[in-house]
Amino acid sequence: MIIFTLFTIIQSQIAQLSLNGDGIKQQLLLMIDENQLDCQTIQLLISRGFGQQILNLITEEQIILESHLQCAKQSIQNDLLQFEQLKKRFNNHENHVLIKPIILWAQSTANILIKVKFAHRIDAPAYISVKNHQIKYLNEKLSISAESDQNNILTKFYLEIPLLNPIRQAIEWQVESVGTMVLNITKVEPKSWLHLSKNKNDKFQIWWDLKEQIGQDMEDFSNLLDNQEEYLKNKKKQQKKIESQYQQQQQASFNKKNLFVSFFLRLKQWFSRWF
């Protein structure tokens, strides 16, 4: 606390130097006499524009401040290095990488549970230092966003899901292990959903690890998926059967047409020969 107070007093003195613009040499000499001109103070003086005055003081008064100057130089270089790192990070932010996070989902009759993994793919390690999580629900679309500056490269995660059915506006969510989060969504109408998204091209994996925890609802969901799969198989078979029957009809019509054309050509040849 004493050191902090002393440095605060020195800052005030330096501020007065910058305001008055005179008596700089006398003030510097006074600081040296009172043993206040240390590395930190010199760095502050240089940052305030008194570097040339310090050099003049060393030359005219032959005061040895080499160790202090070396310390201040190293401190300033560290500041410059941090500045360059921030600048590099800013430039990388301008050219960020955009990735869709990985989604796993499970459901009960009343709720949807979504596990979000911030990674390129399901079997890849999750990104660390994920921050600025944002969850929004607008116009029946759920949006999930976050970002990470891992390895000083800004990676933005964003995914928008047009949900199959309406949900409540209040969405509970929390960050779990490194690079993952879990959303708890309440359905407006308590019933099982066949899909998470209205978009048929959205293929989200089922979070089967929650099957035992949620219980019968997930079992019903599994049966719903099996029935849907069986329905799609039967529909596909029926479609193939219809297509096969159509092809057979087309072939029969084609054969009948060819038979008629063949008979007509022969009849024409017979007339040409006798008449």
Secondary structure per residue as TSV (DSSP state, phi and psi in degrees):
chain	resnum	aa	ss	phi	psi
A	1	M	-	360.0	-39.3
A	2	I	H	-63.5	-43.8
A	3	I	H	-62.8	-43.3
A	4	F	H	-61.8	-41.7
A	5	T	H	-66.0	-41.3
A	6	L	H	-62.1	-43.8
A	7	F	H	-66.6	-33.7
A	8	T	H	-64.2	-40.1
A	9	I	H	-63.7	-42.3
A	10	I	H	-63.6	-42.3
A	11	Q	H	-57.4	-41.1
A	12	S	H	-64.2	-40.1
A	13	Q	H	-64.5	-42.7
A	14	I	H	-65.2	-38.1
A	15	A	H	-61.3	-38.4
A	16	Q	H	-66.3	-36.5
A	17	L	H	-59.0	-44.9
A	18	S	H	-68.1	-27.2
A	19	L	H	-81.1	-44.3
A	20	N	H	-77.8	-40.0
A	21	G	-	72.8	8.1
A	22	D	S	-136.5	166.6
A	23	G	-	66.2	24.2
A	24	I	H	-66.1	-46.7
A	25	K	H	-60.1	-45.0
A	26	Q	H	-62.3	-40.6
A	27	Q	H	-66.0	-40.2
A	28	L	H	-64.3	-43.2
A	29	L	H	-62.3	-39.0
A	30	L	H	-63.7	-40.8
A	31	M	H	-61.4	-39.4
A	32	I	H	-67.3	-43.6
A	33	D	H	-60.5	-36.9
A	34	E	T	-89.3	8.5
A	35	N	T	58.0	40.1
A	36	Q	-	-105.0	-11.8
A	37	L	-	-87.3	78.3
A	38	D	-	-99.0	-173.7
A	39	C	H	-58.7	-46.8
A	40	Q	H	-64.2	-38.7
A	41	T	H	-67.4	-41.6
A	42	I	H	-61.7	-42.1
A	43	Q	H	-60.4	-41.5
A	44	L	H	-65.4	-40.4
A	45	L	H	-62.9	-43.2
A	46	I	H	-63.5	-41.8
A	47	S	H	-66.0	-24.3
A	48	R	T	-89.8	0.8
A	49	G	T	96.3	17.6
A	50	F	-	-104.1	21.5
A	51	G	H	-61.7	-42.5
A	52	Q	H	-65.4	-37.7
A	53	Q	H	-63.2	-37.6
A	54	I	H	-66.2	-41.6
A	55	L	H	-64.3	-40.4
A	56	N	H	-62.9	-38.1
A	57	L	H	-64.4	-42.1
A	58	I	H	-63.7	-41.3
A	59	T	H	-71.0	-46.3
A	60	E	H	-77.7	-40.5
A	61	E	H	-99.0	-4.4
A	62	Q	-	54.5	44.3
A	63	I	-	-90.2	132.3
A	64	I	-	-89.1	110.7
A	65	L	-	-126.2	25.7
A	66	E	H	-59.9	-45.2
A	67	S	H	-64.7	-39.8
A	68	H	H	-65.5	-42.5
A	69	L	H	-65.2	-40.0
A	70	Q	H	-62.7	-41.6
A	71	C	H	-63.9	-45.1
A	72	A	H	-63.9	-39.0
A	73	K	H	-60.3	-45.0
A	74	Q	H	-64.1	-39.6
A	75	S	H	-64.8	-42.8
A	76	I	H	-65.5	-39.7
A	77	Q	H	-62.9	-38.5
A	78	N	H	-63.5	-40.6
A	79	D	H	-62.8	-41.1
A	80	L	H	-64.9	-39.1
A	81	L	H	-63.1	-43.2
A	82	Q	H	-63.3	-38.0
A	83	F	H	-63.2	-42.6
A	84	E	H	-64.5	-37.7
A	85	Q	H	-65.1	-40.9
A	86	L	H	-65.2	-39.3
A	87	K	H	-63.8	-42.8
A	88	K	H	-62.9	-41.6
A	89	R	H	-64.5	-39.3
A	90	F	H	-63.8	-43.4
A	91	N	H	-63.4	-39.1
A	92	N	H	-67.0	-30.4
A	93	H	H	-65.1	-31.6
A	94	E	H	-68.6	-29.1
A	95	N	T	-116.0	60.5
A	96	H	-	-78.1	163.5
A	97	V	E	-99.7	134.4
A	98	L	E	-110.8	125.9
A	99	I	E	-132.5	142.2
A	100	K	-	-85.9	125.2
A	101	P	-	-68.1	161.2
A	102	I	E	-85.7	137.7
A	103	I	E	-120.4	130.2
A	104	L	E	-121.0	140.5
A	105	W	E	-140.2	149.3
A	106	A	E	-138.9	170.1
A	107	Q	E	-153.4	150.3
A	108	S	-	-108.5	-174.9
A	109	T	S	-64.0	-34.6
A	110	A	S	-101.0	-20.7
A	111	N	E	-133.1	157.7
A	112	I	E	-115.2	130.7
A	113	L	E	-112.2	127.4
A	114	I	E	-123.4	126.3
A	115	K	E	-101.0	125.3
A	116	V	E	-108.9	125.5
A	117	K	E	-115.9	122.3
A	118	F	-	-86.7	88.6
A	119	A	S	-156.6	168.5
A	120	H	S	-70.6	-37.5
A	121	R	S	-150.6	170.6
A	122	I	T	-64.2	-33.7
A	123	D	T	-96.2	7.2
A	124	A	S	-92.6	152.9
A	125	P	-	-62.5	143.9
A	126	A	-	-74.1	151.7
A	127	Y	-	-69.5	147.0
A	128	I	S	-98.6	169.5
A	129	S	S	55.9	38.1
A	130	V	E	-76.4	132.4
A	131	K	E	-144.7	-179.0
A	132	N	E	53.9	45.4
A	133	H	E	-65.9	136.2
A	134	Q	E	-139.2	128.7
A	135	I	E	-122.3	123.5
A	136	K	E	-133.0	148.3
A	137	Y	E	-130.0	111.7
A	138	L	E	-145.6	134.1
A	139	N	T	54.1	42.8
A	140	E	T	61.4	24.5
A	141	K	E	-122.2	132.7
A	142	L	E	-98.2	124.1
A	143	S	E	-115.4	136.8
A	144	I	E	-124.9	126.8
A	145	S	E	-143.0	153.1
A	146	A	E	-167.1	177.2
A	147	E	E	-151.9	159.9
A	148	S	E	-143.4	141.4
A	149	D	-	-110.6	38.1
A	150	Q	G	-58.2	133.6
A	151	N	G	58.7	30.5
A	152	N	G	60.1	23.8
A	153	I	-	-119.4	121.1
A	154	L	-	-73.7	123.1
A	155	T	E	-116.9	122.4
A	156	K	E	-104.1	133.1
A	157	F	E	-107.5	132.0
A	158	Y	E	-152.4	135.7
A	159	L	E	-149.3	134.5
A	160	E	E	-120.2	128.4
A	161	I	E	-120.6	116.2
A	162	P	E	-75.5	98.3
A	163	L	B	-63.3	147.3
A	164	L	S	-62.7	-39.0
A	165	N	S	-135.8	163.5
A	166	P	-	-65.4	151.8
A	167	I	B	-131.1	168.5
A	168	R	-	-72.8	149.7
A	169	Q	S	-65.7	-37.9
A	170	A	-	-74.0	113.1
A	171	I	-	-113.8	122.4
A	172	E	E	-87.6	136.9
A	173	W	E	-152.2	154.2
A	174	Q	E	-152.5	149.1
A	175	V	E	-76.8	132.0
A	176	E	-	-100.7	-126.4
A	177	S	S	-71.0	-180.0
A	178	V	T	-55.6	123.1
A	179	G	T	74.9	18.7
A	180	T	E	-136.3	156.9
A	181	M	E	-148.1	160.7
A	182	V	E	-127.6	133.6
A	183	L	E	-110.3	139.1
A	184	N	E	-118.3	112.4
A	185	I	E	-113.8	136.2
A	186	T	E	-99.9	128.1
A	187	K	B	-75.3	148.0
A	188	V	S	-70.5	-46.1
A	189	E	S	-112.5	117.5
A	190	P	-	-71.1	100.7
A	191	K	S	-161.0	162.1
A	192	S	-	-76.6	138.7
A	193	W	-	-97.4	140.2
A	194	L	S	-78.5	-33.8
A	195	H	-	-135.9	160.7
A	196	L	S	-82.5	-34.1
A	197	S	B	-117.3	150.8
A	198	K	S	-70.8	-28.3
A	199	N	-	-74.3	117.0
A	200	K	T	-66.0	-20.6
A	201	N	T	-81.0	-12.1
A	202	D	-	-79.0	114.7
A	203	K	-	-113.4	96.7
A	204	F	-	-102.7	134.8
A	205	Q	E	-72.0	148.7
A	206	I	E	-81.9	139.4
A	207	W	-	-87.9	75.8
A	208	W	G	-70.0	-15.7
A	209	D	G	-61.5	-20.5
A	210	L	G	-92.0	4.7
A	211	K	H	-59.9	-42.9
A	212	E	H	-72.1	-34.9
A	213	Q	H	-70.4	-44.0
A	214	I	H	-78.9	-33.5
A	215	G	T	85.2	-129.9
A	216	Q	H	-61.2	-34.8
A	217	D	H	-61.5	-41.0
A	218	M	H	-71.3	-30.7
A	219	E	H	-66.6	-41.5
A	220	D	H	-64.2	-38.8
A	221	F	H	-63.2	-41.9
A	222	S	H	-61.7	-43.4
A	223	N	H	-64.6	-37.0
A	224	L	H	-62.1	-42.6
A	225	L	H	-66.0	-40.8
A	226	D	H	-63.6	-42.9
A	227	N	H	-63.9	-40.1
A	228	Q	H	-63.9	-42.3
A	229	E	H	-64.0	-42.0
A	230	E	H	-65.0	-39.9
A	231	Y	H	-62.2	-43.7
A	232	L	H	-66.0	-36.9
A	233	K	H	-64.2	-46.2
A	234	N	H	-64.2	-38.8
A	235	K	H	-64.4	-39.2
A	236	K	H	-66.4	-41.5
A	237	K	H	-63.1	-43.8
A	238	Q	H	-62.4	-40.4
A	239	Q	H	-63.9	-42.0
A	240	K	H	-63.9	-38.9
A	241	K	H	-64.4	-43.9
A	242	I	H	-62.7	-43.7
A	243	E	H	-63.3	-39.3
A	244	S	H	-65.4	-43.2
A	245	Q	H	-63.3	-39.6
A	246	Y	H	-64.5	-42.6
A	247	Q	H	-63.1	-39.4
A	248	Q	H	-64.8	-41.0
A	249	Q	H	-64.2	-41.4
A	250	Q	H	-63.5	-41.1
A	251	Q	H	-66.5	-41.5
A	252	A	H	-63.7	-41.7
A	253	S	H	-64.2	-40.0
A	254	F	H	-65.5	-42.9
A	255	N	H	-64.4	-40.4
A	256	K	H	-64.1	-40.7
A	257	K	H	-65.1	-43.5
A	258	N	H	-63.4	-37.2
A	259	L	H	-64.4	-42.5
A	260	F	H	-64.2	-43.6
A	261	V	H	-64.1	-41.3
A	262	S	H	-63.4	-43.2
A	263	F	H	-63.2	-40.8
A	264	F	H	-64.2	-41.3
A	265	L	H	-64.5	-39.9
A	266	R	H	-66.7	-40.7
A	267	L	H	-61.9	-39.4
A	268	K	H	-65.3	-41.5
A	269	Q	H	-63.1	-39.0
A	270	W	H	-65.1	-43.5
A	271	F	H	-63.3	-40.5
A	272	S	H	-65.0	-33.8
A	273	R	H	-74.0	-39.8
A	274	W	H	-95.0	-18.0
A	275	F	-	-121.6	360.0
